[in-house]
């Protein structure tokens, strides 16, 4: 009986430490860049006036996580730099898609390759990140 109590106490302490450290197995299981809100039309090229959707599937999420999206230049002198004003955040509870979108303006957006990047944070710590690239032309 004494061994059982020690085992239960040990397991309880281990569980408490894991929970206190903010452990989660939540992840971004997929990421798609699409031309439609439903996320069915995966697309790699866009033109002026197009709406660009990025959908990140959050999986294995037993609580709440913060999902952050941003658009980055992916070539040239600005490669790796964020596109001004192209950042959004959502709080996601449970397993579900997190969708973000931006509408390309009719003029003034540089042609080129861009990266749509989504990060997942739990208790302020980044737990996962995925990205996908696409091209913009017609300006």
C-alpha positions in Angstrom: 0.0 0.0 0.0 2.9 2.3 0.8 4.4 1.8 -2.6 1.1 2.6 -4.3 0.8 5.9 -2.4 4.4 6.8 -3.4 3.7 5.9 -7.0 0.5 8.0 -7.1 2.2 10.9 -5.4 5.1 10.7 -7.9 2.8 10.6 -10.9 0.7 13.5 -9.5 3.8 15.6 -9.0 5.1 14.9 -12.5 1.7 15.8 -13.9 1.6 19.1 -11.9 5.1 20.0 -13.2 4.1 19.3 -16.8 0.9 21.4 -16.5 2.7 24.2 -14.7 5.3 24.4 -17.5 2.6 25.1 -20.0 3.0 21.8 -21.9 0.7 21.4 -24.9 0.7 19.1 -27.9 -1.3 21.5 -30.0 0.1 22.1 -33.4 -0.6 23.5 -36.9 -1.3 20.3 -38.8 -1.7 22.0 -42.2 -1.5 25.4 -43.9 -3.1 26.4 -47.2 -3.1 29.6 -49.3 -6.3 29.7 -51.3 -8.4 32.0 -53.4 -11.7 31.1 -51.6 -12.9 31.5 -48.0 -13.8 27.7 -47.8 -10.2 26.9 -48.5 -10.8 24.6 -51.4 -9.1 26.4 -54.2 -5.3 26.3 -53.3 -3.6 28.9 -55.4 0.0 30.1 -55.9 -0.6 33.2 -58.1 -2.7 36.3 -57.4 -3.4 39.6 -59.2 -4.7 43.1 -58.3 -8.0 43.0 -56.4 -7.7 39.3 -55.5 -8.5 38.2 -51.9 -5.8 35.9 -50.5 -6.8 33.4 -47.8 -4.5 31.6 -45.5 -6.0 28.8 -43.4 -4.1 27.1 -40.6 -5.6 23.9 -39.2 -5.0 23.9 -35.4 -5.0 20.3 -34.1 -4.6 18.5 -30.8 -5.6 21.7 -28.9 -7.1 20.9 -25.5 -7.3 24.6 -24.5 -6.6 28.0 -26.0 -3.7 29.1 -28.2 -2.9 32.3 -29.9 -2.4 32.1 -33.7 -0.6 34.9 -35.4 -0.4 35.5 -39.2 1.8 37.8 -41.1 2.7 38.4 -44.7 6.4 38.7 -45.6 8.4 39.7 -48.7 10.1 36.5 -49.9 12.6 37.9 -52.4 14.7 41.0 -53.2 16.1 43.6 -50.8 13.1 43.2 -48.5 13.2 39.4 -48.2 12.1 38.3 -44.7 10.6 41.7 -43.8 6.9 42.0 -43.0 4.5 43.7 -45.4 3.2 46.7 -43.4 -0.3 46.3 -42.2 -0.5 42.6 -43.1 -0.6 41.0 -39.6 -3.5 39.6 -37.6 -4.0 37.5 -34.5 -6.7 35.1 -33.3 -7.3 33.2 -30.1 -8.3 29.7 -31.0 -10.0 27.3 -28.7 -10.1 23.6 -29.5 -9.3 22.0 -32.9 -10.4 24.2 -35.7 -9.1 26.2 -38.7 -7.8 29.7 -38.1 -8.4 31.8 -41.3 -6.8 35.0 -42.3 -7.2 37.1 -45.4 -6.0 40.2 -47.2 -7.3 41.8 -50.4 -4.7 43.0 -52.8 -5.2 46.7 -53.7 -6.0 47.7 -57.3 -2.6 49.5 -57.6 0.7 50.0 -55.8 1.4 46.4 -54.5 4.8 45.2 -55.7 4.9 42.2 -58.0 6.9 39.3 -56.7 7.0 36.3 -54.3 5.5 36.5 -50.8 5.4 34.3 -47.8 2.3 33.7 -45.7 3.5 32.7 -42.2 1.4 31.4 -39.3 2.8 30.9 -35.7 1.0 29.2 -32.8 1.8 30.4 -29.3 0.8 28.8 -26.0 1.3 30.8 -22.8 3.3 33.3 -24.8 5.8 30.7 -26.1 5.9 29.7 -29.8 5.0 26.0 -30.2 4.7 25.7 -34.0 5.1 27.7 -37.2 4.3 27.0 -40.9 4.6 29.1 -44.0 3.6 28.9 -47.7 4.7 31.1 -50.6 2.8 32.6 -53.5 3.3 35.0 -56.4 1.7 38.4 -57.1 1.7 39.7 -60.6 -0.2 42.2 -62.8 0.9 45.5 -61.2 
